[in-house]
Amino acid sequence: MPPSGYKLLDLTMKRQSKSFTDSLYAILTAAGLYDGPLYRLSGLTGMAFKFTVHERLLPMSVSAYGQWVAEHKPVADNLGLLTVIDGTRTRLPTFRYYQQDAIGWIKDSLDRGQGVIYWIPEFGVIHGYDDEDRVFYYKDGWSDENGIVLYDNLGLNFTGFFYAQSFGSKVDIPYESMLLESFRLAIHDWDTPHKTLPNTDVASGKLAYTFFIRGLDSGDYDEGGAAYILESYLESRKEIRLYLREAKGIWPESGEAFELYDQLAALIPDMESCMTKINGERQIDKQKIAGLTGRLHKMQAIEDQAMGVLRGLSARYPDPKRTTLPRWGIHTPK
């Protein structure tokens, strides 16, 4: 690349998990900040446990798991990573100021050898720039080809959301502490029915199952979205099973939760068989919806039991993060 630009040639991204997790994995592995498997990262960050469903089963369900700054800050915290996040709506008059500021710090991150998570949509990784052409290069994980976004168009997309996140230095956190915190993040997601308030058309955690079942039973749902939600859900439950299989070696109390997710995983092949391709697009076979919703009811009950196990484990150990009242009370400082 000429002096006006820079590309991270060693950074590769492949869509396997949630798009945020895949982006984070690509950045951290390329920067030498993480060297484990993807499922472990998905578990440690709590991302594997996030399950959200729009009432009409729209594909946006998979990434609508809350206010992204609030959802992704604990991801970095539990990994011991310094992070910088910009998130706003493009319709706001302040957006251009956020955009122009982000152009500078994104380039700084790339110059340090670290990619930047970017909402395309979905999440992808900015891995290069060129000042002469005034463009950023990004990867979406679906293709080996580079995407290009003009500096002046950074953050502009049909969703109306701008989001970018970079990472800095890292501190070491005891692995057992990271595991315990990931369980607590999972419990919070499971127990919070709506994470995009005041809107209540997207359900989280336990309630997401109800929305999924109700949407399928109604017959009035987005067919591509329903298949995407199911695929993402099944992949994340495979990740959780692998994660807990490792975790029980450090936290034996989590062994029962692993056994429950092992039971859940045994239902996955039948669930996968409920999907078909029509005109090249993945859809749920309408002839198999009754069987699918029946299995979803079983999986909801199994996962609820597993969360009860993790909740009991959490209660046996101090949790200063959630029990210590700050000096300013329940309010954040101004």
C-alpha positions in Angstrom: 0.0 0.0 0.0 1.2 3.6 -0.6 2.0 5.9 2.4 -1.6 7.2 2.2 -3.1 3.9 3.1 -2.7 0.7 5.1 -4.2 -2.9 5.0 -4.0 -5.6 7.6 -3.1 -8.5 5.3 -3.2 -11.2 8.0 -6.8 -10.4 9.1 -9.3 -12.9 7.8 -13.0 -13.1 8.7 -15.4 -15.9 8.2 -19.1 -16.0 9.2 -19.6 -18.9 11.6 -21.3 -17.5 14.7 -23.0 -14.2 15.4 -21.6 -11.4 13.2 -20.2 -9.5 16.2 -18.5 -12.5 17.6 -17.0 -13.4 14.2 -15.7 -9.9 13.8 -14.2 -9.8 17.3 -12.6 -13.2 16.7 -11.0 -12.0 13.5 -9.6 -8.9 15.1 -8.2 -10.4 18.3 -6.6 -13.5 16.6 -4.9 -11.3 14.0 -3.6 -9.0 16.8 -2.4 -11.9 19.0 -4.8 -11.0 21.7 -6.7 -14.3 21.6 -5.6 -17.8 20.6 -8.4 -20.1 21.5 -11.3 -21.6 19.6 -14.3 -19.4 18.4 -16.8 -21.2 20.7 -14.8 -20.3 23.8 -14.7 -16.6 22.8 -18.4 -16.8 22.1 -19.0 -18.2 25.6 -16.6 -16.0 27.5 -18.2 -12.9 26.0 -21.7 -14.1 26.7 -22.5 -13.6 23.1 -23.4 -17.3 22.6 -26.2 -17.0 25.2 -27.9 -14.0 23.5 -31.2 -15.1 21.9 -33.7 -12.5 20.5 -36.7 -12.9 18.3 -38.9 -10.3 16.6 -42.6 -11.0 16.8 -42.7 -11.4 13.0 -39.4 -13.4 12.9 -37.6 -10.7 11.0 -33.9 -11.4 10.2 -32.9 -8.4 12.3 -33.8 -10.4 15.3 -30.3 -12.0 15.4 -28.5 -8.7 16.1 -31.3 -6.9 17.9 -30.1 -8.2 21.3 -30.1 -4.8 23.0 -28.4 -1.4 22.9 -25.1 -2.3 21.3 -22.9 -0.1 23.4 -24.4 -1.5 26.6 -24.2 -5.1 25.2 -20.7 -5.0 23.9 -18.9 -3.1 26.6 -19.2 -6.1 29.0 -17.7 -8.2 26.2 -14.5 -6.2 26.3 -14.6 -5.9 30.1 -14.7 -9.7 30.6 -11.8 -10.2 28.2 -9.8 -7.5 30.0 -9.7 -5.3 26.9 -9.6 -1.5 26.6 -12.2 -0.5 24.1 -13.5 2.6 22.3 -17.1 2.5 21.0 -19.0 5.0 18.8 -22.7 4.3 18.4 -25.4 6.7 17.3 -28.3 7.2 14.9 -27.5 8.7 11.6 -30.6 10.9 11.6 -29.3 12.9 14.6 -27.6 16.3 13.8 -24.5 15.2 15.8 -23.9 12.2 13.5 -21.5 14.0 11.2 -19.3 14.9 14.2 -19.2 11.3 15.4 -18.4 10.2 11.8 -15.5 12.6 11.3 -14.0 11.8 14.7 -14.4 8.1 13.9 -12.5 8.4 10.6 -9.4 9.5 12.6 -9.5 6.9 15.4 -10.3 4.0 13.0 -7.2 4.9 11.0 -5.2 5.1 14.2 -6.4 1.6 15.2 -5.4 0.2 11.8 -2.0 1.9 12.0 -1.5 0.1 15.3 -2.3 -3.2 13.6 -5.8 -3.8 14.9 -9.0 -4.0 12.8 -12.2 -2.2 13.8 -15.7 -3.7 14.2 -18.2 -1.9 12.0 -21.9 -2.1 11.4 -22.2 -2.6 7.6 -24.9 -4.2 8.4 -24.5 -6.8 9.9 -21.2 -6.5 11.8 -18.0 -6.8 9.9 -14.3 -5.7 10.2 -12.7 -2.6 8.7 -9.1 -3.7 7.9 -7.6 -1.0 5.7 -7.8 2.5 4.4 -6.6 4.7 1.5 -6.4 8.4 2.0 -5.9 9.2 -1.6 -9.2 7.5 -2.5 -10.7 8.4 0.9 -12.0 4.9 1.5 -12.0 2.2 4.1 -11.8 -1.5 3.2 -13.9 -4.0 5.1 -14.7 -7.7 5.3 -18.2 -9.0 5.9 -17.2 -12.7 6.4 -19.4 -14.0 3.6 -17.0 -13.3 0.8 -13.2 -13.1 0.4 -13.7 -9.9 -1.6 -13.1 -6.5 0.1 -16.0 -4.1 0.6 -15.4 -0.4 0.2 -16.9 2.5 2.1 -16.1 6.1 1.4 -15.0 8.2 4.3 -18.0 10.5 3.6 -20.4 7.5 3.7 -19.0 5.9 6.9 -21.9 4.8 9.0 -24.6 5.4 6.4 -26.8 2.4 5.8 -30.5 1.5 5.5 -30.8 0.7 9.2 -30.1 4.2 10.3 -27.5 3.0 12.9 -23.8 3.9 13.1 -21.5 1.7 15.1 -17.8 1.2 15.3 -15.6 -0.4 18.0 -11.8 -0.6 18.4 -9.7 -2.3 21.1 -6.5 -1.4 22.9 -4.3 -3.0 25.5 -5.2 -6.0 27.5 -5.0 -7.0 31.2 -5.0 -10.5 32.5 -8.1 -11.7 34.3 -8.2 -15.1 36.0 -9.9 -17.6 33.7 -12.2 -18.8 36.5 -13.4 -15.2 37.0 -14.1 -14.8 33.3 -16.1 -18.0 33.3 -18.2 -17.0 36.3 -18.9 -13.5 34.8 -20.0 -15.1 31.5 -22.5 -17.2 33.4 -23.9 -14.1 35.0 -24.2 -12.3 31.7 -26.1 -15.4 30.4 -28.5 -15.3 33.4 -29.1 -11.6 32.8 -30.0 -12.2 29.1 -32.3 -15.1 30.0 -34.1 -13.1 32.7 -34.6 -9.9 30.7 -37.7 -10.2 28.4 -37.2 -7.0 26.4 -33.8 -5.4 25.9 -34.8 -2.7 23.3 -37.3 -0.8 25.4 -39.6 1.0 25.0 -40.2 -1.3 22.0 -41.6 -4.7 23.0 -41.8 -6.3 19.6 -38.4 -8.1 20.2 -38.2 -10.6 23.0 -35.0 -11.8 24.7 -33.9 -14.9 26.6 -36.7 -17.2 27.8 -39.4 -15.0 26.2 -37.7 -15.3 22.8 -38.8 -18.9 22.7 -42.4 -17.8 23.2 -42.1 -15.3 20.4 -40.5 -17.8 18.1 -43.2 -20.5 18.7 -46.0 -17.9 18.4 -44.6 -16.5 15.2 -44.3 -19.9 13.6 -47.8 -21.0 14.7 -49.3 -17.8 13.3 -48.1 -18.5 9.8 -47.6 -14.8 9.3 -43.8 -14.5 9.5 -40.7 -13.6 7.5 -39.7 -16.9 6.0 -36.0 -16.0 5.4 -35.8 -14.5 8.9 -37.3 -17.5 10.5 -34.6 -19.8 9.0 -31.9 -17.3 9.9 -33.0 -17.1 13.5 -33.2 -20.9 13.7 -29.7 -21.4 12.2 -28.2 -18.8 14.5 -29.9 -20.3 17.5 -28.8 -23.8 16.8 -25.2 -22.8 16.1 -25.1 -20.8 19.4 -26.4 -23.8 21.4 -23.6 -26.0 19.9 -21.2 -23.3 21.1 -22.6 -23.3 24.6 -22.4 -27.1 24.9 -18.7 -27.0 23.9 -18.0 -24.1 26.2 -19.7 -25.7 29.2 -17.9 -29.0 28.6 -14.6 -27.1 29.1 -16.0 -25.0 32.0 -17.0 -27.9 34.2 -13.3 -28.8 34.4 -12.8 -25.5 36.3 -16.2 -25.0 37.8 -17.5 -28.5 38.5 -20.8 -27.0 39.7 -21.5 -26.1 36.1 -21.4 -29.8 35.1 -25.2 -30.2 35.5 -25.7 -27.3 33.1 -23.5 -29.0 30.6 -25.5 -32.2 30.9 -28.7 -30.2 30.2 -27.2 -28.5 27.1 -26.0 -31.9 26.0 -29.6 -33.0 26.1 -30.6 -29.9 24.2 -27.9 -30.6 21.6 -29.3 -34.1 21.0 -32.4 -32.4 19.5 -30.5 -30.2 17.1 -30.3 -32.7 14.2 -34.1 -33.0 14.2 -34.4 -29.2 14.2 -32.0 -28.9 11.3 -34.1 -31.3 9.3 -37.0 -28.9 9.6 -35.3 -26.5 7.2 -35.4 -26.8 3.4 -34.3 -24.8 0.3 -36.9 -23.2 -1.9 -35.6 -21.3 -5.0 -32.2 -21.4 -3.4 -33.3 -19.7 -0.2 -33.3 -21.4 3.2 -36.8 -21.7 4.7 -38.5 -23.6 7.4 -40.5 -26.6 6.0 -44.1 -25.6 6.7 -45.1 -29.3 6.9 -42.7 -29.6 9.9 -43.7 -26.6 11.9 -45.7 -28.5 14.5 -42.7 -30.8 15.2 -40.4 -27.8 15.3 -42.5 -25.8 17.8 -42.8 -28.9 20.0 -39.0 -29.3 20.2 -38.7 -25.5 20.9 -41.0 -26.0 23.9 -38.7 -28.8 25.2 -35.6 -26.8 24.6 -37.0 -23.8 26.4 -37.7 -26.0 29.5 -34.2 -27.6 29.3 -32.4 -24.2 29.0 -34.5 -22.8 31.9 -33.2 -25.6 34.1 -29.7 -25.0 32.9 -30.0 -21.3 33.8 -31.3 -22.3 37.3 -28.1 -24.3 37.8 -25.9 -21.4 36.7 -28.0 -19.1 38.9 -27.3 -21.3 41.9 -23.6 -21.4 41.1 -23.5 -17.6 40.9 -25.3 -17.1 44.2 -22.6 -19.0 46.0 -19.9 -16.5 45.1 -19.5 -12.8 45.7 -20.6 -10.5 42.9 -19.2 -7.0 43.7 -20.1 -5.8 40.2 -23.8 -6.1 40.9 -24.0 -5.8 44.7 -21.7 -2.8 45.4 -23.7 0.5 45.3 -21.6 3.3 43.7 -21.1 6.5 45.7 -23.6 8.2 43.3 -26.2 5.7 44.1 -28.1 3.9 41.4 -27.5 6.7 38.9 -24.5 7.1 36.7 -22.2 10.1 37.1 -23.0 13.1 34.9 
